[in-house]
Structure formats: C-alpha cells, structure tokens
C-alpha cells in the first residue's frame, strides 16, 4: 500500500509542479484571461441587473399613471372641466380697476425717515 501512496503523492506533486511551470510559460492564460473574463462577465451581469431595475421602475410608473388616470379622469391638461379660463381683454381689466380705484380721492400721509426720533 505504501508504494501506491507514493505513486499518488508523486502524481500530485508532479501535477502541481507542472501547473506552476505552465503558469510561468503562459502567464496570460494564468493571470490575464481570468482577469479579462471577470471584467467582461461582470460588466454584462451589471448591465443585466440595471436593465431589470429600469424595467421594474417603468412598470411601476405606468401602473401609478393608470391608477391616477382612472381615479381623477385626467386629460392632458389636468382634470376634465376643472379649468375653464375666461376670455378677458386688457381694456376690460383696465376699466374694472378704474372703477375700483379712484385716483382723484387720496390723502397725504407722511412717511417717517429712518433716522428720525419717534418722539417728534
């Protein structure tokens, strides 16, 4: 049995030495190829994860928009019939302000200066 163990041990030691030798002969295969493959597969994996999160966010936005649309019956500008601006001209606005404010009836009021005493 000891002869069999020695043969196995020799095979193990021989394979380890040949692997080290192989790494010295072909350093790109031992160091460069794993590094490049890790970089490429990592980038592909991250792109896949990011695209998945974008798809989920888009789906949630679409779902929320559908809920808002059904609850409030939205059109492109807001709730339907919620805002109906009146057609007003500038002349009409001027006449309305002139009726509210009389520019001939006024009182003079003195504004105190900042450095004046309040006792005067």
C-alpha positions in Angstrom: 0.0 0.0 0.0 2.8 2.4 0.7 4.0 2.0 -2.9 0.6 3.1 -4.1 0.5 6.1 -1.9 3.9 7.1 -3.0 2.8 6.9 -6.6 -0.3 9.1 -5.9 1.8 11.6 -4.0 4.3 11.7 -6.8 1.5 12.3 -9.3 0.1 15.1 -7.1 3.5 16.7 -6.6 4.2 16.3 -10.3 0.9 17.9 -11.4 1.4 20.9 -9.0 4.9 21.4 -10.4 3.7 21.2 -14.0 0.9 23.7 -13.2 3.4 26.2 -11.8 5.6 25.6 -14.8 2.6 26.1 -17.1 1.9 29.4 -15.4 5.4 30.6 -15.9 5.3 29.6 -19.6 1.9 31.1 -20.3 1.3 34.0 -17.9 -1.5 35.5 -20.0 -3.6 32.3 -19.7 -3.0 32.0 -15.9 -3.5 35.7 -15.0 -4.7 37.8 -17.9 -7.5 35.6 -19.2 -9.3 35.2 -15.8 -9.0 39.0 -15.2 -10.4 39.9 -18.6 -13.2 37.3 -18.4 -14.1 38.6 -14.9 -14.3 42.1 -16.2 -16.4 41.2 -19.2 -18.8 38.9 -17.4 -19.1 41.4 -14.5 -20.0 44.2 -17.0 -22.6 42.0 -18.7 -24.0 41.0 -15.4 -24.3 44.5 -14.1 -25.9 45.7 -17.3 -28.5 42.9 -16.9 -29.2 43.9 -13.3 -29.5 47.6 -14.2 -31.8 46.9 -17.1 -34.0 44.8 -14.8 -34.3 47.6 -12.3 -35.2 50.1 -15.1 -37.9 47.7 -16.4 -39.4 47.5 -12.9 -39.3 51.3 -12.4 -41.0 51.8 -15.8 -43.7 49.2 -15.0 -44.4 50.9 -11.6 -44.6 54.3 -13.2 -47.1 53.0 -15.8 -49.1 51.3 -13.1 -49.2 54.5 -11.0 -50.2 56.6 -14.0 -53.1 54.2 -14.8 -54.3 54.5 -11.2 -54.2 58.3 -11.3 -55.9 58.3 -14.7 -58.8 56.1 -13.5 -59.3 57.9 -10.2 -59.2 61.5 -11.4 -60.2 61.1 -15.1 -57.2 63.1 -16.3 -56.8 64.7 -19.7 -53.6 66.0 -21.0 -54.0 69.4 -19.2 -55.5 68.1 -15.9 -58.8 67.0 -14.5 -61.6 67.3 -17.1 -63.6 70.5 -16.9 -61.6 71.7 -13.9 -60.1 74.9 -15.5 -62.0 77.0 -18.0 -60.3 80.4 -18.4 -62.5 83.4 -19.2 -61.8 85.4 -22.3 -60.8 88.8 -20.9 -59.2 91.6 -22.8 -56.8 94.1 -21.2 -59.2 97.0 -21.8 -61.9 95.3 -19.7 -59.4 94.7 -16.9 -58.3 98.4 -17.0 -62.0 99.5 -16.8 -62.6 97.2 -13.8 -59.5 98.6 -11.9 -60.5 102.2 -12.7 -63.9 101.5 -11.2 -62.4 100.1 -8.1 -59.8 102.8 -7.5 -60.4 106.5 -7.6 -57.1 108.3 -8.3 -58.6 111.7 -7.5 -59.6 110.9 -3.9 -56.4 110.4 -1.8 -54.9 111.6 1.5 -51.3 112.7 2.0 -49.6 110.6 4.6 -46.1 111.4 5.9 -43.6 108.6 6.0 -41.1 108.9 8.8 -37.4 108.9 8.0 -35.3 106.1 9.4 -33.1 108.4 11.5 -36.0 110.5 13.0 -36.9 110.1 16.6 -40.3 108.6 17.3 -41.0 111.2 20.0 -41.4 114.0 17.5 
